[in-house]
Structure formats: structure tokens, C-alpha cells
Amino acid sequence: MKQNKSPVTANERQPFFSVGSITVIAILTAISLILYLFVKFPLPFIFPSWLDFQISDLPALLGGFALGPVAGAVIIVLKCCLKMLFGLSSTANVGELADILVGIAFVVPAAIIYSKFRSKKSAIAGLAVGTASAVVVSVLANAFVLIPFYTKSFGMEAIVGMVQALYPNVNGDNFLTYYLPLAVAPFNILRCVLSGVLTYLVYKPLSKALHWNGKVHQKPSDADNGDNKSDATGVDCTDNK
């Protein structure tokens, strides 16, 4: 008698270097890079004009939830490194290095917490912790890396002049006390919350594709229709709870 193999569950994650995992990571990296380069816009009436609002962390979150935190981190790093490799950085690669730190701080904690329980509650908890982590790292990166770089490159007077329309009382001495709590922190909270909400909404519908095992299955014959219960990917992506 023919024995049916039980379907692989999402909790039994496939090897990181499998064909399926590498393919999914490559596709998500390409989507993330496109979002990073082209789908962005400033919010000049709320934040300084150089802060571009974008959701390029969304594919990394999806990859982290499906394949684990390492996959999410790899997507973040590849996205930023490809931009630097193509010579598209406008900040001598300093901004991209900061984006790597902030992106990893966002994606990795969220993926770790979700992978422990794989439930809606753990997804929400992970996204909340990841958002808090990203905000802290973004504040530190701006205070100790980005603002010193911009100050050296353009001068503090030029930077202050770019934000005085938003913060009339700002000057070179109190710039960080205005910029960090009024721009960097709320900007990153808003950006991470939007990416997190989108991840929460689209992860389940995309789960089968994200867990693709690298195999193309032919349509089962009539004899197998009554026995084979697995989906086209061979993966049961149902989350608990």
C-alpha cells in the first residue's frame, strides 16, 4: 500500500540554503530594493525634507516571519549593499549603513518573537518590540553617526536652516533636543507601524508562497486526489492560535 508523506508544517522550517529559501530571499530582496529606491516620499510639513517615508522593510519582515530572523537580516543587508554597490547613495554610504542598523533592529526582534509561538499575538508583540528597538537605534544612529556626518559635510548652520520652518527656536546648540524627539522618533514610529500593519495583513495570504520548498508539483492524478491533502507547495502554513 502506498504511504502518504505528512505535509511539512511552517514550524518545521526548511534549511536556510535550500533552493526554496534562497529563491524567496532573492525575490524579497529585489522587491525591497525597488521599494527602497523608488517608493518613497518626504512629509515636509511634518518632518524635515531629507527624511523619506518608505516601507522597504516590509519584504524583510515577511522573510523574517517565514524563514527566520537570519533571512530577514540578510534581506536588509542585501538591499542596502546593492544600493551602495550601484553607486546610488547620496550620503557617501553613511545613510545606508545606518539603515542597515535600524532595519536589523526592527526585523530581527520581530522575527525572533514571532518564530517562538507563530501566533497573531506573537506577531503583534514582535512588531511592537521591533518598532521600539528600531526607534532607539535610529535615535542613537542620528545622534552619533548621521548628524555628525552631515554637520561635517554641510555645516551646522545649513542643517539648522533646513529645519527652522518646522522648529523656529532651533539653533546649533539645541538642534538634537528638537530633532531627535520631534522628528527622528515619531518618523520611525510611523514608518515601522505602517510596515508592521501591512505585514500583519498580507503575511497570511502570502504564506504559501513565502514557504515555497523549491519544488514544482504536477497536478495529482485521479488516483491520488483522495489521498493527497497537502497544498501545491507541500507546505501547511497554518499558524496556531
Secondary structure, DSSP 4 states (H G I P E B T S, - for coil): -PPPPPPEETTSPPPTTSHHHHHHHHHHHHHHHHHHHHSEEE-TTTS-TT-EEE-TTHHHHHHHHHH-HHHHHHHHHHHHHHHHHTT--SSTTHHHHHHHHHHHHHHHHHHHHHHHH-SHHHHHHHHHHHHHHHHHHHHHHIIIIIHHHHHHHH-HHHHHHHHTTT-TT--TTTHHHHHIIIIIHHHHHHHHHHHHHHHHHHHHHHHHHHT--S--PPPPPHHHHTT--S-TTSEE-PPP-
